């Protein structure tokens, strides 16, 4: 605490910190820093939100194209056939091993 008292007494000796010019300059600098921080935060948040929306839109478009492709070429019906065939082969392999 002694260093704080010493610092305070030294600052009181300097008259520049008491002047109106210094106080106005400090007020302008603080106002600028605060407004820059707020603007930076707002711009970054807006940019991040927009970037996420664009990526979600891209993925949705790709999924629509993929779904259209799957429906056009009947991949889902072929998958069901393959699944049934695989299930049948699996069950026949079990029967062979059990016998």
C-alpha positions in Angstrom: 0.0 0.0 0.0 3.0 2.3 0.5 3.7 2.3 -3.2 0.1 3.3 -4.0 0.4 6.3 -1.7 3.7 7.2 -3.2 2.3 6.9 -6.7 -0.7 9.0 -5.8 1.5 11.8 -4.3 3.7 11.8 -7.4 0.6 12.1 -9.7 -0.7 14.9 -7.7 2.5 16.8 -8.3 2.0 16.6 -12.1 -0.5 19.3 -13.1 -1.0 17.9 -16.6 -3.3 15.2 -15.3 -5.6 17.8 -13.8 -6.0 19.9 -16.9 -9.2 20.1 -18.8 -7.3 19.4 -22.1 -6.1 16.0 -20.7 -9.5 15.1 -19.4 -11.2 15.9 -22.8 -8.5 14.0 -24.7 -8.9 11.0 -22.4 -12.7 11.2 -22.8 -12.3 11.2 -26.6 -9.8 8.3 -26.6 -12.1 6.2 -24.3 -15.1 7.0 -26.4 -13.3 5.9 -29.5 -12.0 2.7 -27.9 -15.4 1.7 -26.6 -17.2 2.4 -29.9 -14.5 0.5 -31.8 -15.0 -2.5 -29.5 -18.7 -2.4 -29.9 -18.5 -2.1 -33.7 -15.9 -4.9 -33.9 -18.1 -7.2 -31.9 -21.2 -6.4 -33.9 -19.5 -6.8 -37.3 -17.9 -10.1 -36.3 -21.1 -11.5 -34.9 -22.9 -10.5 -38.1 -20.2 -12.0 -40.2 -20.2 -15.3 -38.3 -24.0 -15.6 -38.4 -24.0 -14.9 -42.2 -21.2 -17.4 -42.8 -23.1 -20.1 -40.9 -26.3 -19.3 -42.9 -24.4 -19.5 -46.2 -22.8 -22.9 -45.3 -26.2 -24.3 -44.1 -27.7 -23.2 -47.4 -24.8 -24.9 -49.4 -25.3 -28.1 -47.5 -29.0 -28.1 -48.0 -28.6 -27.5 -51.7 -26.1 -30.4 -51.9 -28.4 -32.7 -50.0 -31.3 -31.8 -52.3 -29.2 -32.6 -55.4 -28.1 -35.9 -53.8 -31.6 -36.8 -52.8 -32.8 -36.0 -56.3 -30.0 -38.1 -57.8 -30.9 -41.1 -55.5 -34.6 -40.9 -56.4 -33.9 -40.5 -60.1 -31.7 -43.6 -60.4 -33.7 -45.7 -57.9 -30.8 -46.2 -55.5 -33.2 -46.7 -52.6 -34.9 -49.7 -54.2 -31.6 -51.2 -55.1 -30.4 -50.7 -51.5 -33.5 -52.5 -50.2 -32.8 -55.4 -52.6 -29.2 -55.5 -51.5 -30.2 -55.4 -47.8 -32.6 -58.3 -48.3 -30.0 -60.2 -50.2 -27.3 -59.6 -47.5 -29.8 -60.5 -44.7 -30.6 -63.7 -46.5 -27.0 -64.6 -47.0 -26.2 -63.8 -43.4 -29.0 -66.0 -42.1 -27.9 -68.8 -44.5 -24.3 -68.6 -43.2 -25.6 -68.9 -39.7 -27.6 -72.0 -40.6 -24.5 -73.5 -42.2 -22.4 -72.8 -39.1 -25.0 -74.2 -36.8 -25.5 -77.4 -38.7 
